[in-house]
Amino acid sequence: MTRFPLFNSPFLLGFDQFERTLDRVTKTANDGYPPYNIEQLEDDGLRITLAVAGFDVKDLGATIEDNELVIAGEQKDADTARAFHHQGIATRKFQRRFVLADGIEVTDAAYENGLLHIDLVRPNVESRTRTISIRKDRTAPPQTVNLQTETATAE
């Protein structure tokens, strides 16, 4: 696994999963097919648009696996009887992965004019402050932790 020097700090505890996610993203980022756009919709929305010309809705699939949006396409009914002089429209099998932050939800998926649109919404981020009581003696029972939550808007 590629080690990111940023995560070697002793002050960053529990970021192993984040490092594995970054490693996975860097491995899959090199494939350029199919091309895609990511655009901002309103304050908390995003839209991923993939150019999937030549594919039909039945040839496409989208799933979420462990905070990863996986969009795949494979033409099942390839017409082998057709003879092309030139075939410039790529219809090869693909799998495009997008890592989603915790709480991001897929709200819609639509196919229109050779473009697959996946709409996402970003949740409001809550700022949390916890007060931790420090016991004088480890043999004394632990006290409850006071949790204060404030809702903040995502930037």
N, C-alpha and C positions, 0 to 999 in steps of 0.2 A: 504494500500500500504506500502511496505517496505521502510523505510526512509534510505537513504544513508547519513552518517554523513558528507561526503565530500561536499554535496550540501547544507548544512545548513549555509554555509558561506555567510555573507551579500555582499561579493564581487563578487559572482557568480550570475549574474542576467540573467534571461531568460533561465535557463537550466532545466525547469520543464519537457519539452518534452524528454530531454535526460535521466532524472531520470526515467520517465515512461518507456522508451525503455529498460533501464537496468533492471528494475523490471520485464518486460515482458520476457526478455532473461533469467533471472535467473529461472523463472517459467518453461520455456520450455526446459531448458538445461538438465534436469534430465532424459529424455527419451533417451535410447540408440539405438533405432531402427528407421530406418536402420542405420548401421554404415556408417561413411563417412570419407573422407580425404579432406583436403584443402591444395593445393600445390601452390607454387609460379611459375609463368610462365613468363620468361623474367623479365624486370624491372617493368612493370606496369600491369601485368596480374595475375589472380588467376584462379584456377580450383577447383571446388567442385565436388568430385566424391562420389556417393552414391552406396552402394552395394545393388542392388534390384533384386537378383536372384529370379526367379519364376514369375516375372512380365513381361508383354509385354508392348510395347510402348503405346498401346491404354489404358493400365491400369494406366498410369502415367500422371501427369499434373504439370506444373510450371507456377506460376503467380507472379507478383510484386504488392504488396499492400502497399502503403505508405512507401516506402523505406524498405520493408521487402520482401525477396524472399521466397515464399511458394512453397514447393515441396510436392506433395501429391500422394499417390498411393492406389488403391483399385481394387482388382480383381473382375470384373463384371461377368465373365464367369466361376465361380468356378465349377469344375467338381465334383458334389456330388455323382456320380455313382462310383467313385474310392474308393477302400478300402485300407487303408494304414496299414501296420504292425508297421511302425514308420514314423512319419512326422517331420523331423528336419529342413526342409527349411521353414522358416517363410514367410508367404505370407499374413500377417494380414494388415489391413488398417493402413496407417500412414500419418502423416503430419509433415514435418520437416521445421523449419523456420530459416532464416538467416537474421539478420538486416544488411542492406547495408548503408554505408556512403553516404552522398550526392554526386551525380555525378557518382557513380559506375554504369556501364552499363553491362547488360548481352549481350554477343556477339554471343554465340553459345550454343546449347544443343544437345547432341547426346547420343544414347543408344547403347552399344556395349558389348556383352558377359556378360550380367547381371550387367553391370555397367552403371550408368547414369552420364554423364559428363556435367557440367554447367560451361562455360567459362565466366569470368568477366574481365573487364578492369577498371583500376583505372585512374582517370583523373589527369592531371597536376595541381598542387596546385598553385594558384595565391596569391602572397603576396600583401596585399593592405595597403597603408598608406593614411590616411585622415587628412587633416589639417582643423580644425574647428575654425572659427573666433568667437571671444567672443565679443558680443555687450556690450557697456557701459550702454545702456538703453534698457529695455524690450519693450518699446513702439516703438523703431526704427524697421524698417522691417529687417527680417533675411537676411543674405548674403548667397551666394551659397557656397557649400562645395567643396574644391579642392580634387580630388581623383587621386592618383597615383597608378598604377598597375604594378607589376613586376611578371614575370612568374618564378616560382621555380619548381624544380623537386620534386616529392613525394618521401619520404624516407620509 
